[in-house]
Structures are given as C-alpha cells and as structure tokens.
Amino acid sequence: MVMYIPSVKEAAKKIISYYKEEAFDELKAVGEYLENNDVAKSIAGNGDEFHNATVQLIQFGFYDYAYALAKVGFNRYPCNTDLLGDLLAYGLHCRPLEELQQWHTKLEKINKRFWTWRAYQFLFDYWMERLPYAENDEVLHTWESIIENLFQSFKDNFQYLIDKSDCEKAYIMEFDYYSSKGDEEKAITALKTATEDV
C-alpha cells in the first residue's frame, strides 16, 4: 500500500479514523510511515501542531502513535520543549525507561529559560516513575536530588512563563513529591507557599 501523509493533522486524522473503521492494516501502515525517518520528514506542521496532534491521539489511548508523531516533530524542532516533554510523557506508557533517558538528556541541554510547564511536569513524571527502580540508596538519593532541583528550577524560572497560572504547577509537583516520600510537613509547606507566592 502506498501512503502519503501531507500534514501532522492528517496523520492524527488517519490514525483515529482507521482505528474507528477497524482498518488495522492501514493503521499499521501509518505507524510504519511515521517510523520511516525519510518519508516522515515530509509531514508538514509546526511544533504546536505536532504537540496538539499528539494530545488528540492520547485521548484515544494511542500512546505509541503519539510517541512516534512527537518523535517526527522533534526531529524537525529539536529545541521544542513541549515535544521533548511529550516524548517523556507518552514514552512512559509504551517505551522502556532506559530509552527515555535520551529525551531527558536532550531536554537538559536546552536553557531552562525556554522550558514550558510541560517540560518540567513531564520530566518530573519521568523521574517519579524511575524512583522505585533505583539500584541502591546512592542512586535513589541522586535521583531525588534531580527531582528537588527540578521543581526549584521551575520556581526560579517563573518569570519566563507566558501563562503565570502555570506557576502553581511547580508547587503541586513539590507537594506530590514530598507526599510520596511521606514527608507531610514539607508537602503542606509547599501548598502554603503556593498560596502566598502565586
């Protein structure tokens, strides 16, 4: 079957319609098309359109297709922190944690001034997912330090956020982190600080 997908919107539309029609051979062909870097480069769309299309796909539970589409978008827009965040978030549902480390590494190379709330939130989710797999206490403490530095960095860069209502997400991350550790005092402090600062 010869396939051509002109735009990211069309890619999302095809995936959803093929699924609804139970056209699983065509659905598989779209997946193969997205995995082929040479042809996937021809898919038109800006960074926001790639991100929005992936959001549309996860509403149907298509994490693997959303991941593939975000990867196509990332190859075109390698500094788009929303797409890197998407790769981490969707990858948690369909890829091994070790594979996702590459997106963390690429994200960390981008100045945090250009990070969106999604970059912070999805990287936080990635590290929270990894915590139970720490091989020993030293690794666990290193990862916990990464998480704590992450929400602190988020707070340190509030002035660069376009939508100031996103600032509260840093405190929610902090609350969730300390709650997961059973440190209710620090969790409550995070919420109190949020009401004062945001």
Salt bridges, closest charged atoms under 4 A:
GLU10 OE2 - LYS14 NZ 3.93
GLU32 OE2 - LYS28 NZ 3.98
GLU35 OE2 - ARG95 NH2 3.80
GLU49 OE2 - LYS9 NZ 3.93
ASP82 OD2 - ARG118 NH1 3.17
ASP86 OD2 - HIS51 ND1 2.71
GLU99 OE2 - ARG95 NE 3.34
GLU108 OE2 - HIS104 NE2 3.63
GLU108 OE1 - LYS112 NZ 2.89
GLU144 OE1 - HIS141 ND1 3.37
GLU144 OE2 - LYS181 NZ 3.86
ASP166 OD1 - LYS169 NZ 3.08
GLU174 OE1 - LYS155 NZ 2.64
